[in-house]
Amino acid sequence: MTAQIIAACRSAVVPRGGAFSTLTLEMLGAPIVRAALSQAAIDPAQVDEVIVSNAIGGGGNPARLIALAAGLPEHVAGLSIDRQCAGGLDALLLAKAMVESGAADVVLAGGVESYSRRPQRLRTYPDGRPPEFYDQPPFAPWPTRDPDMADAANTLATTYGITREDQDDWAGQSHSRARLATSHSDEIVILQDQRTDPFTRNMTPALAARAKVVSGSITVANMAVAADAAAFCVVVSERMAKQVGVQGIALLGGATKGDKPELPGIAPLAAIEATFAKTGLSAKDITHAEVMEAFAVQAIACVRGAQLDPDYVNMGGGALARGHPIGASGTINAVRLYHDLRKSGGTGLATIAAAGGIATALALTA
């Protein structure tokens, strides 16, 4: 028995401080849950579980908040996970495991992130010193192997010989593809009057050349902006798909793997290799790929390393043209992939890297 996605929705991706800046996690997530259930023709009473990826919220159990706010039955407990950027795909892998084991028939899996509403973090000390604000928590126990993400991206560029021009060209293509893409109205749920991803622009070479340098060859033009968004997929058993009369997109398999903490951007190669080994697929079988663009350099390195055809990667633009709502980004890639496969068939791959040198990959087929 293979789990299937029978509906997939997302909000627009809005840079922090924008139209979603007043929305709490449940205000972002609940409308997407309701829309996905409506698209799937699934009654809320049929939902067994909600799995939510969230990386920078205040903890607690955002999945429970979203489930209740969406009007799901109180018996839906909600499961929240944090694997940073990879969590949005991990939620789908967990849903697949639950369905295929017989533990559930209907699971809503996705991610929600509000950069705008994230709480401040304070580090406390036992010697009585006042608490100290910090932005990035540790992702490895060794400071020398736990770099700032932009610095890690620049090291990746140097290590693999990927120039700033290469990165700027990739960023320009991402924006261009997003601008040329047909309407995403089948996947975007309107919130706060946002019908499209507002960050997309005409990223010319001249504009990219003027961009502020963040670290070496990494600039604000070739790295994704922090953003707010939510995305959910309805994952069901074959029995449930037949019951509602929907031909779903099959979740063939996937994997989460760890690699070098100091080079997180290259970790998807291990996850892709493991996914191909589990599913029997190869790069030649992939007709659609959504490769995360937290930084242009990581997308370039992963596409080259996995020998994916660049023409089939991020065909409607990537995170450089949208933004990066950390815990939701993996599911957004899966939502994009789902709708492309529904339209044109084929076999798709979604992959994303995360801080600490981990990554997840997931294969879908129509």
KOLSE-788566 format. One record per residue (C-alpha): x, y, z. Coordinates in steps of 0.05 Angstrom, whole numbers, plus 5000, padded with zeros to 4 digits. Last residue first. Layout:
N
XYZ
...
# end
This chain:
366
503252144782
509752024818
512952314881
520052264908
522252594973
529052854996
531153095064
537453445087
542253505146
548653885157
547054255221
542654755187
537954465136
538054245063
531954135019
529653634967
523553514924
523653004868
518352884816
515952334769
511552454709
504652744698
503253414665
498053784706
497653354768
505253294768
505954054768
500854114824
504353614868
511253914856
509054604878
505854304940
512153904954
516554524949
511754894995
512254295043
519854375047
519355135057
514455115115
519255055173
523955585145
519356095113
524456235057
522656755004
519156754937
523856874878
529956594913
525356044940
524455754870
521655924802
516255564764
520955064731
524654954797
528954414765
527054064700
531454494654
537154404704
537353644688
539353314753
546353024758
545852954834
552353354843
550553874791
543553994818
546153984889
551754474877
547354954839
541854934891
546855044947
550055634911
543355984899
542356024974
535955825010
534255554941
530954894955
530754404898
523954254868
524753744813
520353544755
521553004702
526052564744
527351874714
534352064688
536552244758
535451534780
529651164812
529750484846
525450774903
529850634963
536550734927
534051374894
531851644961
538551464993
542351834937
537752424943
538752465018
546352425010
546352964956
541653394998
547353505049
551153985002
548354625032
549854405103
557354475095
559954585166
555554045195
558353525146
552853025128
546252785157
540752425120
533252455114
530151975064
524551905014
519451454984
514351354929
509151834956
503851724902
499952304872
492552184881
486851954838
480752214876
474151854884
473152004958
472851264976
478351084926
483151574960
481051315028
482750595009
489350804977
491251115044
491451865053
496052465055
492853155052
498353655040
499454315077
503154975068
504055595110
507856245099
512056805129
518857015101
526357095109
529457285043
532856764999
540256844980
542857054912
540557774913
542257924985
549357724969
553757114978
560357144939
564257325001
559357385059
553357855060
554858295000
549458814985
546558764915
549059224860
551158644814
544358314823
540758934798
545358984738
544458244722
536958354723
532358084777
525658284748
521458144810
518257604853
517457834926
509857864924
508357124918
501357124889
494157184913
495557584976
488957924996
490557815071
490257075057
488356764990
489856014986
495255884934
495455204899
490255244844
491255994838
498655884819
497556254754
502256084697
509656174709
513156724671
514657154732
516856544772
521356314715
524657004711
525657034787
529056364789
533156524726
535757164758
537756774820
541456254779
545156794740
546957134806
549756474833
553956324772
556457044770
558256984844
562556384825
561655654841
568455324848
566054754892
570054924955
569455674945
561955654935
561055184994
565255645037
560656215016
554555815035
557555655103
558956395115
551656545097
549256005146
553556255204
558455705220
557755095266
564054675252
568955135289
563755235344
563654485359
557154205388
553454285322
546954645306
547655185359
541955685363
541956275315
539256955338
541957075408
539857555464
543657515529
540457415598
543757815654
549657485689
547657115752
552856565750
547956045722
547356395655
541256495611
540956545535
535156955510
531256835446
526357345417
519657065395
517956965321
512157395297
515057665232
518957035215
512356675218
512955945197
508055385183
509354695156
505654105128
502253445138
494753315144
493852575156
488052135134
487851375139
492051285201
496050765239
495750275181
503250255173
502650575104
498751155132
503251305191
509651225150
507051685095
505052205146
512052175177
515152265108
510552855095
512453195160
519753065142
518753475079
516654095118
521853945172
527954005127
528754755140
529254655216
528153935237
522854155286
516553745294
509553875319
504353315326
496953475332
492053155380
486153055334
480952825386
478453545391
475353485322
478253955269
475554665267
481654985235
483355355299
483354685337
488154355287
492454975283
493355025358
494754275363
499954315307
503254915341
505054485401
509154865452
515255195422
515755945412
516355935337
522955875299
522855195267
515754955255
513754315219
506554105230
503453405232
495853375237
492752695253
486852235243
482452685199
475752375181
471752855225
474453435183
470653155123
475153015064
473153274995
480653344979
480054084958
475754215019
480853875064
486454285033
482454935041
481054805115
488354645129
490655275092
485755705131
488455415197
495855525183
496956275180
492056455236
494755865275
501856115269
499956825288
498457335235
500158075243
506258055197
502557695141
502258295094
509558465101
514458505160
517557845139
517457705065
510957395040
510256695012
503156614986
499156105025
499655375009
495254804986
495954064969
490553544957
490352794944
497352614967
497951854966
500651325012
502850674979
500050005000
# end
